[in-house]
Amino acid sequence: MKKIIKSEKAQALVEFTLIMPIIIVLILGMIEFGWLLNAKITLNSAAREGARVGAVLLTTDANRKTKVINAAQGTIDQSGITLLFDECTVTYEDDDIENIHNIVVVLKGDVKPIIGLYVTGNVKMTATVRMRR
């Protein structure tokens, strides 16, 4: 009877050893997904902040793009996102018939994965915001 009881104690250790790698892989996947989702939310927030600056700023178009990109860069400084300045655009949509004037800010950035288990390379993300001027 004692041999049966002793062998049952080792059963829990064997089950734990079999299940633990699966649990670790799932937890690392959740961390990776959370990191990338946070980066996307941060990039959207940066585009919104840039559009807000561009909508209220009274300046020339060339200077406005610089101010918009700088405002967006200030939002994502500590987030791990590398803003691709050459691919970021600031454009205007004017509809004189309905008297609608919008500024459109498109930000593109690279995000380096934090773990690299599921996503091995940099992830390109885009955020587009349209705001009334």
VENFEN-V569762 format. One line per field, one symbol per residue. psi: psi as a letter, one per 30 degrees, with the letter a starting at -180 (. if undefined). Layout:
psi: ???
This chain:
psi: eeeeeeffefeeeeeeeefeeeeeeeeeeeeeeeeeeeeeeeeeeeeeeeeeefefkjaleeeeeeeeeeeeefegegfgkjkjeffkkjlkjkjfeghkjlkjkjkklkkkkeegeejelkkkkkkkkkkk.
